[in-house]
Amino acid sequence: MVLDQARIPNGGMLTNGITSEIIQRLLEDIRARKYAPGDKLPSERELCARFSAGRGSVREALRVLQAMGLIRVISGKGTYIADKREGEGNFYALWNSVYPIPIQDLVEARFAIEPLAAAMAAVRGHDRDLSFLAETLRAMEQSAEVDRLEKRVEADVQFHMGILRLAGNTLFIDLFQNIDSMLRDSRRISLLLPERVGRVRDFHRRIYQAIEAGDACSAYSAMWQHLDAFRQDMNIEIDFAHLAPPSLKGTSTQNGR
């Protein structure tokens, strides 16, 4: 029942690629200081013209940026760059309004399944053709160069799904396909900032090398650390320290360490 409820017909919080691209472009403007804290953004009509997008896509993009605490909307006056991030609480309120499953539950499920799947892939798949995994590494690197969010998300999805397929457990695959929209939305948020892509790419490379070498323990550990870095990027407070493998206890994942 829970899995059926998790299938969101409209594709989740970010309903189409146009919305994601608008978010990405506005983030680029903010990082380039084209807009300073307190500055007013162009009107919806002007944004529609700039991005050749419909009003629905523009409103959706602004809704997500507001949920991230990056902009604020003043009724009757317009949309302004926030003086400071108002915290991720609004993002979680947005998530909970779309999905019946808390994002913390999603992260816990990934911790429960993906490190084991990586270890299984190292045992069962290390002698198979891994070129498709290598291709996802190249795609992730190229997406950072062109700064395109959807390409980063797709490369990330294909890497992790490839590992599940190498693990050879059809239930793992079915589970993650059923919650695909949730997984993609969480990745869109975690990969919005291009500076995170290098760290993700490094973790992917470590996981890939462990699988290629048939090293199940290293594959498990690398995936665990990768997911813990993702958890930190999402500011999700879950204490997994007591559940981590002995070799990882007390290990920081900040900056890929």
Secondary structure, DSSP 8 states (H G I E B T S, - for coil): -HHHHT--TT-SSS-SHHHHHHHHHHHHHHHTTSS-TT-B---HHHHHHHHT--HHHHHHHHHHHHHTTSEEEETTTEEEE-SS---SHHHHHHHHHH-SS-HHHHHHHHHHHHHHHHHHHHHHHTTS--HHHHHHHHHHHHHHHHT-HHHHHHHHHHHHHHHHHHHT-HHHHHHHHHTHHHHHHHHHHHTSSGGGHHHHHHHHHHHHHHHHHT-HHHHHHHHHHHHHHHHHHTT-----TTTS-GGGTT---GGG-
